[in-house]
């Protein structure tokens, strides 16, 4: 054996050790490994960087824009209620999420499904005080499981089906064994995969998931407690809902002090208290929950009559925190009397006074030096007043852009168009994703600047770099050497053992390169193994299909894993800890069921 395979194996060991030990960011580690293989001549520069022009990589980049547009328009606000229903705990939420996600993923490409549901899952987690890292990985996993139920569930299934048809043209004697896979033929194994996989996640996997508290905004991380009066206006979705039903009872760091209804003040507020149009809700809460309140359409602050109520007028508005200095002309004035619009082109949302819980109507509060105001401002407010002597400190609130509810129907329609285009055989997936992303920008569902910022570039670079290592595995001969060892010794093993090995090798290659690359790599090997021992190759083709389409052990293995990798704050080892046991369970299930459905 020449030096290239040994060098490649050494690089792979080093890369995986770095990823497991968190020696550096995953994109940098993988890119470094690919560059090493390129520098010594194992792969060409084109192969090192091939992943960055790969259709799958580009598709995921475009889908980040789609997901951001769904979030910024609030287009999927009602879908969360449909998916999660009355689920309030992590376990019940996972169970409720599993059925619709697996059903959708069985018939549509699961990457747009995950892109569509990521903001929905994030909102539900925030509403119920659950870290998103507890739910985003399960979202990816159940979507992957759903894709194993039908031929069109994943592009990997279609790729292997295509390889089977190509093989029949060259080897017509295999026409029966390699006949086209029917739409629901995979369901005999795919449905048990879903049932067992979801049961594993509910009873075992979720206990292995991390709880990234740095992602979940706790009260202690933003201790300033603001006072705000919010009025329910006509058309608000809160009308007719109870406090608990509307999700206002469990937002972290938020407390509903009272409801003013005409001359009547309701305090304390019971969880089942039904809200009405015109009610004024008095909240105390941290800045992050104030941002969430301000995004509910039809729920507007009443502290300042200059607040922009209509969504079109709020476009380009953000929230800013400003601390009043002793020299400020605002000192000694009530919020109602201070003309913020004329002086600062801003409107007051809420007020915080250190060490004191303020009571009464916020508009009547007399401002003091040191008070912190939460303001609705334009984009340039923080820069313009950074050195203003009226304020000690001015800082923009991260993630406080106005939700464009008036664009929700357009965004939802384009999301449906995306799913339809991706299901259309004649349209390349990458064209579908970029077409819809472009239409979302053109229709102003998302601004060009926000679209660029929405792309999770570390995730994109991680995917692109992984392709370089995949080429190194192939070009150095490592993959072929491992596979041919089993081909040469196939006659020594029982067919069930061979099936197990084919599934295992496909899973390993999928974890290291990608699901589709593993499928293409293992297809001829699985076929050769079956023919060398004189048994029907169909069960081996199906094993390759299921193994490649259900990769859980690493984020590299499947596009949806990469999509949740960054937003969930996951580490490489999180996927290994949760995914390897799931892969182990499914390989046993597959080894038992596949020969029963497709005999040797």
C-alpha positions in Angstrom: 0.0 0.0 0.0 1.4 3.4 -0.9 1.7 6.4 1.5 -1.5 8.2 0.4 -4.0 6.0 2.2 -2.0 6.1 5.5 -1.7 9.9 5.3 -5.4 10.3 4.6 -6.3 8.0 7.6 -3.9 10.1 9.8 -5.6 13.3 8.7 -9.0 11.9 9.4 -8.0 10.7 12.9 -6.5 14.2 13.6 -9.7 15.9 12.3 -12.1 13.8 14.3 -9.9 14.2 17.4 -10.0 17.9 17.0 -13.8 17.9 16.5 -14.4 15.7 19.5 -12.0 17.6 21.8 -13.2 21.0 20.5 -9.7 22.2 19.6 -11.2 24.7 17.1 -14.3 25.6 15.1 -15.6 22.8 13.0 -15.3 24.7 9.7 -11.6 25.6 10.4 -10.8 22.0 11.4 -12.4 20.4 8.4 -10.9 23.0 6.0 -7.5 22.4 7.5 -7.8 18.7 7.0 -8.9 19.1 3.3 -6.1 21.6 2.7 -3.5 19.2 4.1 -4.6 16.5 1.7 -4.5 19.1 -1.1 -1.0 20.4 -0.3 0.5 16.9 -0.4 -1.2 16.2 -3.8 -3.8 13.6 -2.8 -6.6 15.8 -4.1 -6.5 18.8 -6.5 -7.4 22.4 -5.6 -10.7 21.9 -7.4 -11.5 18.9 -5.2 -10.5 20.8 -2.0 -13.0 23.5 -2.7 -15.6 21.6 -4.7 -18.0 21.6 -1.7 -18.4 25.3 -1.9 -20.0 25.1 -5.3 -21.9 21.9 -4.5 -25.6 22.2 -5.0 -26.4 20.8 -1.6 -24.2 23.4 0.1 -25.7 26.3 -1.9 -29.2 25.0 -1.3 -28.7 25.1 2.5 -27.3 28.7 2.3 -30.5 29.8 0.4 -32.7 28.0 2.9 -31.2 30.0 5.8 -32.6 33.1 4.0 -36.0 31.4 3.6 -36.0 30.5 7.3 -35.2 34.1 8.3 -38.0 35.5 6.1 -40.4 33.1 7.8 -39.3 34.4 11.2 -39.2 38.1 10.2 -42.8 38.0 8.8 -44.3 35.8 11.5 -45.7 33.7 8.6 -45.6 30.5 10.7 -47.0 31.8 13.9 -50.2 29.6 13.6 -48.3 26.5 12.6 -46.7 26.2 16.0 -50.2 25.8 17.6 -51.0 23.1 15.0 -47.8 21.2 15.6 -47.4 21.5 19.3 -51.1 21.9 20.4 -51.3 22.2 24.1 -47.9 20.6 24.7 -46.1 22.4 27.5 -43.2 20.0 28.4 -40.2 18.9 26.4 -41.4 15.3 26.2 -44.9 16.1 25.1 -43.6 18.7 22.6 -41.3 16.1 21.1 -44.1 13.6 20.7 -46.5 16.2 19.2 -43.8 17.4 16.8 -42.9 13.9 15.6 -46.1 13.0 13.7 -46.5 16.1 11.5 -42.8 16.4 10.8 -42.3 12.7 9.8 -45.5 12.9 7.7 -44.3 16.0 5.8 -40.8 14.6 5.4 -42.1 11.4 3.9 -43.5 13.3 0.9 -41.4 16.5 0.7 -37.7 17.2 0.7 -36.9 17.5 4.4 -34.4 20.4 4.2 -37.1 23.0 3.5 -39.3 21.3 6.1 -36.6 21.8 8.7 -35.8 25.3 7.5 -39.5 26.2 7.8 -39.9 24.7 11.3 -36.7 25.9 13.0 -38.2 29.4 13.9 -41.4 27.7 15.0 -39.6 25.3 17.3 -37.4 28.2 18.6 -40.5 30.3 19.4 -42.2 27.3 21.2 -39.1 26.7 23.3 -38.9 30.4 24.3 -42.6 30.4 25.2 -42.2 27.4 27.5 -38.8 28.0 29.0 -37.0 25.2 27.2 -33.5 25.6 25.7 -33.7 25.3 21.8 -30.8 22.8 22.0 -33.2 20.3 23.5 -35.5 20.4 20.5 -33.7 21.4 17.3 -31.6 18.2 17.1 -34.8 16.1 17.5 -36.4 18.2 14.8 -33.6 17.1 12.4 -33.7 13.5 13.5 -37.5 13.0 13.1 -37.3 14.7 9.7 -34.6 12.3 8.6 -36.7 9.3 9.9 -39.7 10.5 8.0 -37.6 10.6 4.8 -37.0 6.8 5.0 -40.7 6.0 4.6 -41.1 6.7 0.8 -39.0 6.8 -2.3 -39.3 10.6 -2.6 -38.5 11.2 1.1 -34.9 12.1 0.4 -32.8 12.8 -2.6 -30.5 9.9 -1.5 -33.3 7.4 -2.0 -33.8 8.7 -5.5 -30.1 8.6 -6.2 -29.8 4.9 -5.4 -33.0 4.2 -7.3 -31.4 5.9 -10.3 -28.2 3.9 -9.9 -30.3 0.7 -9.9 -31.9 1.7 -13.2 -28.6 2.5 -14.7 -27.2 -0.8 -13.7 -30.1 -2.7 -15.3 -29.2 -1.1 -18.7 -25.7 -2.6 -18.5 -26.8 -5.8 -16.8 -30.3 -6.7 -18.0 -30.2 -10.1 -16.2 -30.6 -8.1 -12.9 -33.9 -6.4 -14.1 -36.0 -8.2 -11.5 -33.6 -7.7 -8.6 -33.0 -4.1 -9.4 -36.5 -3.2 -10.5 -37.6 0.4 -9.7 -38.5 1.1 -6.1 -42.2 1.8 -5.6 -43.3 4.9 -3.8 -44.4 3.2 -0.6 -42.2 0.1 -0.8 -39.7 1.5 1.8 -42.5 2.0 4.3 -42.2 -1.7 5.5 -39.0 -0.7 7.1 -39.3 3.1 7.2 -42.4 3.1 9.4 -40.7 0.9 12.1 -37.7 3.2 11.8 -40.0 6.1 12.6 -41.7 4.4 15.5 -38.5 3.0 17.1 -36.5 6.2 16.4 -39.1 8.5 17.9 -39.5 6.2 20.9 -35.7 6.3 21.3 -35.7 10.1 21.2 -38.6 10.4 23.7 -37.3 7.9 26.3 -33.5 7.9 25.8 -32.2 10.4 23.3 -33.6 13.5 25.0 -31.8 12.7 28.2 -28.5 12.8 26.2 -29.2 16.2 24.7 -27.4 19.3 25.9 -29.1 22.3 27.5 -27.2 25.2 26.1 -28.3 27.9 28.6 -26.1 30.5 26.9 -28.6 30.2 24.0 -31.6 30.5 26.2 -32.0 34.0 27.6 -32.3 33.7 31.4 -33.5 36.4 33.7 -30.1 36.5 35.4 -28.4 37.4 32.1 -30.4 40.5 31.6 -31.3 41.7 35.1 -33.0 45.0 34.2 -36.7 44.6 35.0 -38.8 47.0 32.8 -42.3 48.2 33.4 -44.5 48.4 30.3 -48.2 49.0 29.6 -49.4 47.1 26.4 -52.9 47.6 25.0 -54.8 44.9 23.0 -56.1 46.5 19.8 -58.7 45.3 17.3 -57.7 42.1 15.4 -55.1 41.0 18.0 -54.9 37.2 18.3 -54.9 37.5 22.1 -58.6 38.5 22.1 -60.7 35.7 23.6 -57.7 33.8 24.9 -56.8 33.1 28.5 -53.5 34.3 29.8 -52.0 30.8 30.0 -53.6 29.7 26.7 -51.9 32.7 25.0 -48.5 31.7 26.4 -48.1 34.9 28.4 -47.7 33.0 31.6 -44.5 31.1 30.9 -42.3 33.6 29.0 -39.0 33.7 30.9 -38.5 36.8 33.0 -42.0 38.2 32.4 -44.7 38.9 35.0 -48.2 40.2 34.2 -49.0 42.5 37.2 -52.5 43.6 36.3 -55.1 44.2 33.6 -56.9 47.5 33.3 -60.3 47.2 31.8 -62.0 50.6 31.7 -62.4 51.6 35.4 -61.8 48.0 36.6 -58.3 46.7 37.5 -57.8 42.9 37.6 -55.1 42.0 40.0 -53.8 39.4 40.6 -54.4 38.0 37.2 -55.6 34.4 37.1 -54.2 32.0 34.4 -57.7 31.5 32.9 -58.5 35.3 32.7 -59.8 35.9 29.2 -58.4 39.0 27.4 -60.6 41.5 25.6 -60.1 44.2 23.0 -59.0 47.5 24.7 -57.5 45.7 27.8 -54.3 47.3 29.0 -51.8 44.7 30.3 -49.2 45.9 32.8 -46.0 43.8 32.6 -42.7 43.7 34.4 -40.0 41.8 32.5 -36.5 41.7 31.1 -35.6 43.2 27.7 -35.7 40.0 25.7 -39.3 39.3 26.7 -40.3 42.9 26.0 -39.0 42.3 22.5 -41.3 39.3 22.2 -44.3 41.3 23.4 -43.6 44.1 21.0 -43.7 41.6 18.1 -47.2 40.4 18.8 -49.5 42.1 16.2 -52.2 44.2 17.8 -50.4 44.5 21.1 -49.0 48.0 21.4 -47.4 50.1 24.1 -49.5 52.9 25.5 -46.7 54.9 27.2 -46.1 57.0 24.2 -48.7 58.1 21.6 -45.8 58.4 19.1 -45.3 54.7 18.9 -45.6 53.4 15.3 -48.5 50.9 15.4 -48.9 50.0 11.8 -46.4 47.4 10.5 -45.5 49.4 7.4 -44.6 52.4 9.5 -42.5 50.2 11.8 -40.3 48.9 9.0 -36.7 49.8 9.8 -37.4 50.4 13.5 -35.5 48.7 16.2 -35.5 48.7 20.0 -32.7 50.6 21.9 -31.9 50.9 25.6 -30.9 54.4 26.8 -29.9 55.5 30.3 -30.8 59.0 31.3 -28.0 61.3 32.5 -28.4 64.0 35.2 -27.9 66.7 32.6 -30.8 65.4 30.4 -33.8 67.7 30.0 -36.0 64.6 30.5 -35.2 64.5 34.2 -38.3 65.6 36.2 -40.7 65.1 33.3 -43.3 62.4 32.9 -43.1 60.1 29.9 -46.4 61.4 28.7 -45.2 65.0 28.8 -41.7 64.3 27.3 -42.0 64.8 23.5 -39.7 62.0 22.4 -40.8 62.2 18.8 -39.8 65.8 18.3 -36.6 65.7 20.3 -35.2 62.2 19.6 -37.3 60.7 16.8 -38.1 57.9 19.2 -41.0 56.4 21.2 -40.9 54.9 24.7 -41.8 51.3 25.1 -40.9 50.6 28.8 -38.9 52.0 31.7 -36.5 50.4 34.3 -35.5 52.0 37.6 -32.6 50.1 39.3 -33.4 48.6 42.7 -37.1 49.6 42.6 -40.2 48.0 41.2 -42.3 50.8 39.8 -46.1 50.8 40.1 -48.9 52.7 38.4 -49.4 53.9 34.8 -46.1 54.1 33.0 -47.1 57.2 31.1 -47.3 59.1 34.5 -43.9 58.0 35.7 -41.6 61.0 36.4 -38.2 60.2 34.9 -35.0 60.4 37.1 -31.3 60.3 36.3 -30.2 56.7 35.9 -33.6 55.4 34.6 -33.2 53.1 31.6 -35.7 53.5 28.8 -36.6 50.9 26.1 -37.2 53.0 23.0 -38.5 52.3 19.5 -36.0 54.0 17.3 -34.6 54.2 13.8 -31.6 52.3 12.6 -29.2 55.2 13.3 -30.4 56.2 16.7 -27.6 54.4 18.6 -24.9 55.9 16.5 -26.3 59.4 16.5 -26.7 59.6 20.3 -23.7 57.5 21.3 -22.0 60.6 22.8 -25.1 62.6 23.6 -24.8 64.2 27.0 -28.5 63.5 27.6 -27.7 59.8 28.0 -25.1 57.8 29.9 -25.3 54.8 27.6 -27.1 54.0 24.4 -27.2 50.5 23.0 -29.3 48.7 20.4 -31.2 45.6 21.5 -30.0 42.6 19.5 -32.7 40.9 17.4 -35.3 43.6 18.0 -36.3 44.2 14.4 -40.0 44.7 13.7 -41.9 41.7 12.4 -43.5 42.4 9.0 -46.8 40.8 9.6 -48.3 42.4 6.5 -46.0 40.2 4.5 -46.9 36.9 6.2 -49.3 35.7 3.6 -46.8 36.4 0.8 -44.0 34.6 2.7 -46.2 31.6 3.4 -47.3 31.4 -0.2 -43.7 31.4 -1.3 -42.9 28.7 1.2 -45.6 26.5 -0.3 -44.1 27.3 -3.7 -40.7 26.1 -2.5 -42.0 22.8 -1.3 -43.9 22.3 -4.5 -40.8 23.1 -6.7 -38.6 20.8 -4.7 -41.1 18.0 -5.2 -41.1 18.6 -9.0 -38.7 16.2 -10.7 -37.8 18.7 -13.5 -36.6 21.5 -11.2 -33.1 21.3 -9.6 -33.4 21.8 -5.8 -30.7 24.6 -5.7 -32.7 26.6 -8.4 -35.9 26.2 -6.3 -34.2 27.4 -3.1 -32.5 30.4 -4.7 -35.6 31.3 -6.7 -37.8 31.5 -3.6 -35.1 33.2 -1.6 -34.8 35.9 -4.3 -38.6 36.3 -4.5 -38.7 36.8 -0.7 -36.2 39.6 -1.1 -38.0 41.1 -4.1 -41.3 41.1 -2.3 -39.7 42.7 0.8 -40.4 39.8 3.1 -36.8 40.2 4.1 -34.3 43.0 3.3 -31.1 42.3 1.2 -29.0 43.1 4.3 -31.0 40.8 6.6 -30.8 38.1 3.9 -27.0 38.2 3.8 -26.8 38.3 7.6 -29.2 35.3 8.0 -26.8 32.8 6.3 -24.9 30.8 8.9 -21.6 31.0 7.2 -19.7 28.7 9.6 -22.2 26.0 8.8 -21.9 26.6 5.1 -18.1 26.4 5.3 -18.3 23.2 7.4 -20.4 21.5 4.7 -18.1 22.7 1.9 -14.9 21.6 3.7 -16.4 18.1 4.4 -16.6 17.4 0.6 -12.8 17.9 0.3 -12.2 15.2 2.9 -14.7 13.0 1.1 -12.7 13.3 -2.1 -9.5 12.5 -0.2 -11.1 9.2 1.0 -11.9 8.3 -2.5 -8.7 9.5 -4.3 -6.3 7.9 -1.8 -8.0 4.5 -2.0 -8.9 4.3 1.6 -12.6 3.7 1.0 -12.0 1.2 -1.8 -9.5 -0.7 0.3 -11.9 -1.1 3.2 -14.8 -2.1 1.1 -12.8 -4.5 -1.1 -11.6 -6.3 2.0 -15.1 -7.3 2.7 -15.8 -8.2 -1.0 -12.8 -10.5 -1.0 -13.9 -12.3 2.2 -17.7 -12.1 1.5 -18.0 -15.9 1.1 -16.9 -16.4 4.7 -19.9 -14.7 6.2 -23.6 -15.4 6.6 -25.8 -13.1 4.3 -27.2 -11.4 7.5 -23.7 -10.6 8.6 -22.8 -9.2 5.2 -26.0 -7.1 5.2 -25.0 -5.8 8.6 -21.5 -4.9 7.4 -22.8 -3.1 4.3 -25.2 -1.1 6.4 -22.4 -0.3 8.9 -19.9 0.8 6.2 -22.5 3.0 4.5 -23.3 4.6 7.9 -19.6 5.2 8.6 -19.0 6.8 5.2 -22.1 8.9 5.5 -20.9 10.2 8.9 -17.5 11.1 7.4 -18.5 12.6 4.0 -22.2 12.9 3.3 -25.2 10.7 2.8 -25.4 11.0 -1.0 -21.6 10.5 -1.4 -21.8 7.4 0.8 -24.7 6.0 -1.3 -22.8 6.5 -4.5 -19.6 5.1 -3.0 -21.2 2.0 -1.5 -23.7 1.1 -4.3 -21.2 -0.8 -6.5 -19.6 -2.4 -3.5 -22.9 -3.7 -2.1 -23.7 -5.0 -5.6 -20.4 -6.8 -5.9 -20.7 -8.4 -2.5 -24.2 -9.8 -3.3 -23.1 -11.1 -6.7 -19.9 -12.7 -5.4 -21.9 -14.9 -3.0 -24.7 -15.6 -5.5 -27.6 -14.0 -3.6 -30.3 -11.4 -4.6 -28.7 -7.9 -4.5 -32.0 -6.1 -3.7 -31.7 -6.4 0.1 -28.2 -5.0 -0.1 -29.4 -2.1 -2.3 -32.1 -1.3 0.3 -29.6 -1.6 3.2 -27.4 1.0 1.4 -30.5 3.2 0.8 -31.7 3.1 4.4 -28.2 3.5 5.9 -27.3 6.5 3.7 -30.7 8.2 4.3 -30.6 7.9 8.1 -27.3 9.3 9.2 -27.4 10.6 12.8 -23.8 10.2 14.2 -22.3 13.5 13.0 -23.6 16.8 11.7 -21.7 16.2 8.4 -23.8 13.1 7.6 -27.0 14.8 6.7 -28.0 18.4 5.5 -30.6 18.9 8.2 -28.1 18.1 10.9 -25.9 20.9 9.6 -28.8 23.2 9.5 -29.5 22.9 13.2 -25.8 22.6 14.2 -25.1 26.3 14.5 -28.5 27.6 15.6 -28.7 24.9 18.3 -25.2 25.7 19.6 -24.3 22.1 19.3 -20.9 20.5 19.5 -19.7 17.7 17.3 -19.8 15.3 20.2 -23.5 16.1 20.9 -24.4 14.4 17.6 -22.2 11.4 18.4 -23.7 11.0 21.9 -27.3 11.0 20.7 -26.8 9.7 17.2 -24.5 6.7 17.5 -26.9 4.8 19.8 -29.8 5.6 17.4 -27.7 4.3 14.5 -26.9 1.2 16.5 -30.5 0.5 17.2 -31.6 1.0 13.6 -28.8 -1.2 12.1 -30.2 -4.1 14.2 -33.8 -3.3 13.1 -32.7 -3.1 9.5 -30.7 -6.3 9.6 -33.8 -8.1 10.9 -36.5 -6.5 8.8 -34.8 -6.0 5.4 -34.4 -9.8 4.6 -38.0 -10.3 5.7 -39.3 -7.8 3.2 -36.7 -8.4 0.5 -35.4 -12.0 0.9 -31.9 -12.9 -0.1 
